[in-house]
Amino acid sequence: MLGDLSELKKIKEGDINAFERVFRLYYSPLCFYAASITGKMYSAEEIVQELFYVFWKEREKIQLYHSLKSYLYGAVRNRSLQYCEHQEVKNRHREAVLSKPNRTNSSDPQDLLEYKELEDLINRTLKKLPQRRLRIFKMHRFEGKKYSEIATELSLSVKTVEAEMTKALQLLRKEIENYTRIA
């Protein structure tokens, strides 16, 4: 614990060498631990890399109540469980979508018209978005990028990306609600 506190103190002060020592010591074991939860090494590596990115970025705010090891393993466990929950939600959504009749292949003219109207509404709404917000929306929804990836690529904070996505989704919801009230 004393060694942990010493290393954390150095990391909080911006000592990159102390951070690298912790990274080298824990990276592989944490990846195997995350993979034991997620079942996927690629996802596990992403989880651990993101953890260390946030750990460095938020280093000044970190409070240890136990050891650095228990902090890192607990954080990886939580992130891995969140990942699994997210995958489960995505799978349920995919199954729900696939189990519904495909409205674009419907031969019913009314279904085709409604689908086309809704598609046009979404496209018009997206065109109303400011350029940066639209880019963030497309990167997340169409390219499947995580908020942290978008933030890094666009040199923004993750909170800014989250705020932009929230605003984009609020506008889409509002427009779709207005459409469904009329329809």
C-alpha positions in Angstrom: 0.0 0.0 0.0 2.9 2.4 0.8 4.4 1.7 -2.6 1.0 2.3 -4.2 0.6 5.7 -2.4 4.1 6.7 -3.5 3.5 5.8 -7.1 0.1 7.5 -7.1 1.6 10.6 -5.6 4.2 10.6 -8.4 1.5 10.0 -11.0 -0.7 12.8 -9.6 2.4 15.1 -10.0 2.6 14.2 -13.6 5.5 11.7 -13.5 5.0 9.8 -16.7 7.7 7.2 -15.7 5.6 6.3 -12.6 2.6 6.0 -14.8 4.5 3.8 -17.3 5.6 1.5 -14.5 2.1 1.0 -13.3 0.9 0.5 -16.9 3.5 -2.1 -17.6 2.9 -3.9 -14.4 -0.9 -4.1 -14.7 -1.8 -3.9 -18.4 -1.6 -7.6 -19.3 -3.1 -9.0 -16.2 -6.0 -6.5 -16.4 -6.6 -7.4 -20.1 -6.8 -11.1 -19.1 -9.2 -10.2 -16.3 -11.4 -8.1 -18.5 -11.4 -10.8 -21.2 -12.5 -13.3 -18.6 -15.6 -11.2 -18.1 -16.3 -10.0 -21.6 -15.1 -13.1 -23.4 -13.3 -11.0 -26.0 -9.6 -10.0 -25.8 -10.1 -7.2 -28.3 -12.8 -5.6 -26.2 -10.8 -6.3 -23.0 -7.8 -4.4 -24.4 -10.0 -1.5 -25.3 -11.5 -1.4 -21.8 -8.1 -1.4 -20.2 -6.6 1.2 -22.6 -9.6 3.5 -21.9 -9.2 2.9 -18.2 -5.5 4.0 -18.3 -6.4 6.9 -20.5 -8.9 8.2 -18.0 -6.6 7.3 -15.1 -3.9 9.5 -16.5 -6.3 12.3 -17.5 -8.1 12.3 -14.1 -5.0 11.5 -12.1 -5.2 14.5 -9.8 -8.7 13.6 -8.7 -8.1 9.9 -7.9 -8.5 8.8 -4.3 -7.2 5.4 -3.2 -9.0 3.8 -0.3 -7.3 0.4 -0.7 -4.4 -0.5 -3.0 -3.8 0.7 -6.5 -4.2 -2.9 -7.6 -7.6 -3.2 -6.1 -8.6 0.2 -7.6 -7.6 -0.9 -11.1 -9.1 -4.3 -10.9 -12.4 -2.9 -9.5 -12.5 -0.3 -12.3 -11.8 -2.9 -15.0 -14.5 -5.2 -13.5 -17.1 -2.3 -13.5 -16.2 -1.3 -17.1 -16.3 -4.9 -18.3 -19.7 -5.4 -16.7 -20.9 -2.2 -18.3 -19.6 -3.4 -21.7 -21.4 -6.7 -21.3 -24.7 -4.9 -20.4 -24.3 -2.6 -23.4 -23.7 -5.7 -25.7 -26.8 -7.3 -24.2 -28.9 -4.2 -25.0 -27.5 -4.1 -28.5 -28.2 -7.7 -29.1 -31.8 -7.4 -27.7 -32.3 -4.4 -30.0 -30.9 -6.2 -33.0 -33.1 -9.2 -32.3 -36.2 -6.9 -31.9 -35.4 -5.2 -35.2 -34.8 -8.4 -37.0 -37.9 -10.1 -35.6 -40.1 -7.3 -36.9 -41.3 -7.4 -40.5 -38.9 -5.2 -42.6 -41.0 -2.2 -43.6 -38.7 -1.3 -46.4 -39.4 -4.7 -48.1 -43.1 -4.4 -47.4 -45.3 -4.4 -50.5 -48.0 -2.3 -48.7 -47.9 1.2 -50.2 -48.9 2.8 -46.9 -45.9 1.2 -45.1 -43.5 2.3 -47.9 -44.9 5.9 -47.8 -44.6 6.1 -44.0 -41.0 4.7 -44.1 -40.0 7.2 -46.8 -41.6 10.1 -44.9 -39.8 9.2 -41.7 -36.5 8.7 -43.5 -36.9 12.2 -45.2 -37.8 13.7 -41.8 -34.6 12.3 -40.2 -32.5 13.5 -43.1 -34.0 17.0 -43.0 -33.5 17.1 -39.2 -29.8 16.0 -39.5 -29.2 18.8 -42.0 -30.4 21.3 -39.4 -27.6 20.3 -37.0 -24.5 22.4 -36.8 -21.6 20.9 -38.7 -19.6 19.7 -35.6 -22.7 18.1 -34.0 -23.6 16.4 -37.3 -20.1 15.1 -37.6 -20.1 13.7 -34.1 -23.5 12.2 -34.6 -22.4 10.4 -37.8 -19.1 9.2 -36.3 -21.0 7.7 -33.4 -24.2 6.4 -35.0 -23.0 5.5 -38.5 -19.3 4.7 -37.9 -19.8 3.1 -34.5 -17.1 5.1 -32.8 -17.1 5.5 -29.0 -17.3 9.0 -27.5 -13.7 8.7 -26.3 -12.5 7.9 -29.9 -14.5 10.8 -31.3 -13.1 13.2 -28.6 -9.5 12.1 -29.4 -10.0 12.4 -33.2 -11.7 15.8 -33.0 -9.5 17.1 -30.1 -12.6 17.6 -27.9 -13.4 16.5 -24.4 -15.6 13.5 -23.9 -18.1 15.7 -22.1 -18.3 17.9 -25.2 -19.0 14.9 -27.4 -21.7 13.7 -24.9 -23.3 17.1 -24.9 -23.4 17.3 -28.7 -24.9 13.9 -29.0 -27.5 14.7 -26.4 -28.5 17.8 -28.2 -28.7 16.0 -31.6 -30.8 13.2 -30.1 -33.1 15.7 -28.4 -33.8 17.4 -31.7 -34.4 14.1 -33.5 -36.8 13.0 -30.7 -38.6 16.3 -30.9 -39.0 16.1 -34.6 -40.1 12.5 -34.6 -42.6 13.2 -31.8 -44.1 16.0 -33.8 -44.3 13.8 -36.8 -46.0 11.0 -34.9 -48.6 13.4 -33.5 -49.5 14.6 -37.0 -49.4 11.2 -38.6 
